Amino acid sequence: MPNTSSTNEPHLWDDKTPEEVLEALVYDLYPPVSALGDEIDRLLTGAFADEELTMLLEQLRAGVNQLSRIVVALKRYTAKRQAPGELPSDS
């Protein structure tokens, strides 16, 4: 689980260099991506009991939510680093 400065944000990156943000991203992205891969493998192979399906889906949702928070924090970081007068890209 990533270090959190609040319940809604994985990191406060405003004072970090791009290199520090990349290090934080690697640290924060690895656990949810790894867990999602494991959970998807369980779904694909059927390696779970029927009563575990709801829990497995909840874990997948939690992983996606965690990744979404990281993406939002990264978008905010990159938007703040844009040159004045420059519009952030949606791509």
C-alpha positions as CSV (number, residue, x, y, z in Angstrom):
1,M,0.0,0.0,0.0
2,P,1.4,3.4,-0.9
3,N,2.4,5.9,1.8
4,T,-0.4,8.3,2.0
5,S,-0.4,11.9,3.2
6,S,-4.2,11.9,3.4
7,T,-6.9,9.3,2.8
8,N,-7.4,10.6,-0.8
9,E,-3.9,11.1,-2.2
10,P,-1.0,8.7,-2.6
11,H,1.6,11.5,-2.3
12,L,2.0,15.2,-2.1
13,W,4.4,15.6,-5.0
14,D,4.4,19.4,-5.3
15,D,7.9,19.7,-3.7
16,K,9.4,16.7,-5.5
17,T,11.6,16.7,-8.5
18,P,10.5,14.6,-11.6
19,E,13.1,12.0,-10.6
20,E,11.6,11.7,-7.1
21,V,8.1,11.5,-8.6
22,L,9.2,8.6,-10.8
23,E,10.7,6.8,-7.9
24,A,7.5,7.3,-5.9
25,L,5.4,6.1,-8.9
26,V,7.4,2.9,-9.2
27,Y,7.0,2.3,-5.4
28,D,3.2,3.1,-5.6
29,L,2.3,1.3,-8.8
30,Y,4.0,-2.0,-8.2
31,P,1.8,-3.3,-5.4
32,P,-1.7,-2.7,-7.0
33,V,-0.5,-3.8,-10.4
34,S,0.9,-7.0,-9.0
35,A,-2.2,-7.7,-6.9
36,L,-4.5,-7.0,-9.9
37,G,-2.5,-9.4,-12.0
38,D,-2.7,-12.1,-9.3
39,E,-6.5,-11.6,-8.9
40,I,-7.1,-11.6,-12.7
41,D,-5.1,-14.9,-12.9
42,R,-7.3,-16.4,-10.2
43,L,-10.4,-15.4,-12.1
44,L,-9.1,-16.7,-15.4
45,T,-8.0,-20.1,-14.0
46,G,-11.1,-20.5,-11.7
47,A,-8.8,-20.9,-8.7
48,F,-11.4,-19.6,-6.2
49,A,-14.5,-20.9,-4.5
50,D,-17.8,-19.5,-5.7
51,E,-18.3,-17.7,-2.4
52,E,-15.0,-15.9,-2.9
53,L,-16.1,-14.2,-6.1
54,T,-17.6,-11.2,-4.4
55,M,-14.5,-10.7,-2.3
56,L,-12.2,-11.1,-5.3
57,L,-14.2,-8.5,-7.3
58,E,-14.0,-6.1,-4.3
59,Q,-10.2,-6.6,-4.2
60,L,-10.1,-5.8,-8.0
61,R,-12.2,-2.6,-7.4
62,A,-9.9,-1.6,-4.5
63,G,-6.8,-2.0,-6.8
64,V,-8.4,0.0,-9.6
65,N,-9.4,2.7,-7.1
66,Q,-5.8,2.9,-5.8
67,L,-4.5,3.2,-9.3
68,S,-7.0,5.9,-10.1
69,R,-5.8,8.0,-7.1
70,I,-2.3,7.7,-8.3
71,V,-3.3,8.8,-11.8
72,V,-5.2,11.8,-10.3
73,A,-2.1,12.8,-8.2
74,L,0.1,12.5,-11.3
75,K,-2.2,14.6,-13.4
76,R,-2.2,17.3,-10.7
77,Y,1.5,17.2,-10.5
78,T,2.0,17.5,-14.2
79,A,-0.6,20.3,-14.5
80,K,1.2,22.3,-11.8
81,R,4.5,21.9,-13.6
82,Q,3.1,23.3,-16.9
83,A,4.6,26.6,-18.0
84,P,2.3,29.6,-17.3
85,G,-0.2,30.1,-20.1
86,E,0.2,26.5,-21.3
87,L,-2.8,24.3,-21.2
88,P,-2.4,20.7,-19.8
89,S,-2.7,18.0,-22.3
90,D,-5.5,15.4,-22.0
91,S,-3.5,12.7,-23.7
